[in-house]
């Protein structure tokens, strides 16, 4: 992988030092750097690309920042078969598996071709108005229906593979991929899902019932959530970005995308090690 695209969050701590180290190491390894116009201000030696040019130019994409930067890169690639390596300029993230002190090791691994690849499920989230598709969003983490300009509750109807399941009186609903299970899904009472599991998760936000529990479904399921009753406009959030207002009669349909997102990791990467660090797990000592 000799053509490396760089998308960075320059506001992160130590960003200037990271860019200097990146240029030096890339030069030593014969790696050609490409960057967007904002990132190129810190990487003057990089060739400048428009966002829509990355997928057709680079061999892989380096995301320097946090998990938000990785999500932006996944959206930018829009299904192109270009792997992403996330380097966290701060505390270790769920998606940015490489710490800033390991950046040189990561570039060595890239140059020698020993990085591990891990494909992650992406959901296609389609907005339906009057039963017809209006717009589709690629979801790496989650889709969230809720919030809005009022605290009033709503009624959301859930159907799976065309079968009506039930209607929930609630504040909203979360539909997650395995990758996104440690976000809104976990916060709303859902379980942690191993990233390579072939499932989707559904949890209801503040349901007005004591019997509600999160649901795990095979990711070949067709999930539809319809706004049955609402006295306010709801917001549809896609990977943390508010993208649509929903009203009564609007639906969203969730299907597994045919195009996953591929992540690169250093040899020996452990998802559960990252999970333990982020969630501050403490176990009993065996000694």
MOKAHU-V902037 format. One record per residue. RES is the residue in one small letter. D_LAST is the distance of its C-alpha to the last C-alpha in Angstrom with 1 decimal. Layout:
BEGIN
RES:D_LAST ; RES:D_LAST
END
This chain:
BEGIN
x:44.4 ; x:46.8 ; x:48.2 ; x:45.6 ; x:46.4 ; x:44.9 ; x:44.7 ; x:43.2 ; x:42.8 ; x:44.2 ; x:43.3 ; x:39.6 ; x:38.2 ; x:38.7 ; x:40.9 ; x:43.5 ; x:41.0 ; x:39.6 ; x:43.2 ; x:44.0 ; x:41.0 ; x:41.8 ; x:45.4 ; x:44.5 ; x:42.0 ; x:44.2 ; x:47.1 ; x:45.2 ; x:44.3 ; x:47.7 ; x:46.5 ; x:49.3 ; x:48.4 ; x:50.0 ; x:49.7 ; x:51.3 ; x:53.8 ; x:51.4 ; x:48.6 ; x:51.2 ; x:52.1 ; x:48.8 ; x:49.2 ; x:52.9 ; x:52.6 ; x:51.5 ; x:54.2 ; x:54.8 ; x:54.6 ; x:55.5 ; x:52.8 ; x:54.6 ; x:54.8 ; x:51.1 ; x:50.7 ; x:53.6 ; x:52.8 ; x:49.1 ; x:46.7 ; x:43.7 ; x:43.1 ; x:40.7 ; x:39.8 ; x:39.0 ; x:38.0 ; x:35.9 ; x:35.7 ; x:39.2 ; x:40.5 ; x:39.0 ; x:40.7 ; x:43.9 ; x:43.7 ; x:43.2 ; x:46.3 ; x:48.2 ; x:47.7 ; x:49.0 ; x:47.8 ; x:48.6 ; x:46.3 ; x:44.9 ; x:41.1 ; x:39.4 ; x:36.7 ; x:35.4 ; x:34.4 ; x:33.2 ; x:34.9 ; x:32.5 ; x:29.2 ; x:28.0 ; x:29.8 ; x:29.5 ; x:32.5 ; x:32.3 ; x:29.4 ; x:30.1 ; x:29.6 ; x:32.6 ; x:30.8 ; x:30.7 ; x:34.4 ; x:35.5 ; x:32.9 ; x:34.1 ; x:37.7 ; x:37.0 ; x:35.4 ; x:38.4 ; x:40.8 ; x:39.2 ; x:38.9 ; x:35.2 ; x:34.2 ; x:32.9 ; x:35.2 ; x:34.3 ; x:37.2 ; x:37.0 ; x:39.3 ; x:42.0 ; x:44.1 ; x:47.9 ; x:48.7 ; x:52.5 ; x:54.4 ; x:57.2 ; x:60.3 ; x:62.9 ; x:61.0 ; x:61.4 ; x:58.8 ; x:59.2 ; x:56.3 ; x:53.0 ; x:49.8 ; x:46.9 ; x:43.6 ; x:40.3 ; x:38.4 ; x:40.3 ; x:43.6 ; x:43.9 ; x:47.0 ; x:47.4 ; x:48.0 ; x:51.7 ; x:54.1 ; x:53.6 ; x:51.0 ; x:53.0 ; x:51.3 ; x:52.3 ; x:52.4 ; x:50.8 ; x:51.5 ; x:49.1 ; x:50.3 ; x:48.5 ; x:50.6 ; x:53.7 ; x:52.5 ; x:52.5 ; x:49.2 ; x:49.8 ; x:50.8 ; x:48.4 ; x:49.6 ; x:47.1 ; x:46.7 ; x:45.8 ; x:43.8 ; x:41.2 ; x:41.3 ; x:38.4 ; x:37.6 ; x:34.0 ; x:33.8 ; x:34.9 ; x:32.7 ; x:30.5 ; x:33.8 ; x:36.3 ; x:35.2 ; x:31.7 ; x:33.3 ; x:35.8 ; x:33.2 ; x:32.9 ; x:29.7 ; x:28.2 ; x:29.8 ; x:28.5 ; x:31.2 ; x:32.6 ; x:33.2 ; x:36.9 ; x:37.3 ; x:38.7 ; x:37.5 ; x:39.8 ; x:39.0 ; x:41.6 ; x:41.6 ; x:42.2 ; x:43.8 ; x:46.2 ; x:44.7 ; x:41.6 ; x:41.4 ; x:40.7 ; x:37.7 ; x:36.9 ; x:38.3 ; x:37.1 ; x:39.9 ; x:40.4 ; x:41.5 ; x:44.8 ; x:45.8 ; x:48.6 ; x:47.6 ; x:50.4 ; x:50.1 ; x:53.5 ; x:54.4 ; x:56.3 ; x:57.0 ; x:56.5 ; x:58.3 ; x:56.9 ; x:56.1 ; x:52.6 ; x:50.8 ; x:49.3 ; x:46.5 ; x:45.5 ; x:42.3 ; x:42.6 ; x:46.3 ; x:49.0 ; x:51.5 ; x:53.7 ; x:55.2 ; x:55.3 ; x:57.9 ; x:58.9 ; x:59.3 ; x:57.2 ; x:54.4 ; x:51.6 ; x:50.8 ; x:47.4 ; x:47.4 ; x:45.0 ; x:46.5 ; x:47.5 ; x:46.2 ; x:42.5 ; x:40.9 ; x:39.0 ; x:36.1 ; x:35.0 ; x:31.4 ; x:29.9 ; x:28.5 ; x:24.9 ; x:25.4 ; x:23.1 ; x:24.6 ; x:21.3 ; x:19.8 ; x:23.0 ; x:22.8 ; x:19.4 ; x:20.7 ; x:24.0 ; x:22.9 ; x:20.0 ; x:17.6 ; x:14.3 ; x:11.7 ; x:9.0 ; x:5.5 ; x:3.8 ; x:0.0
END
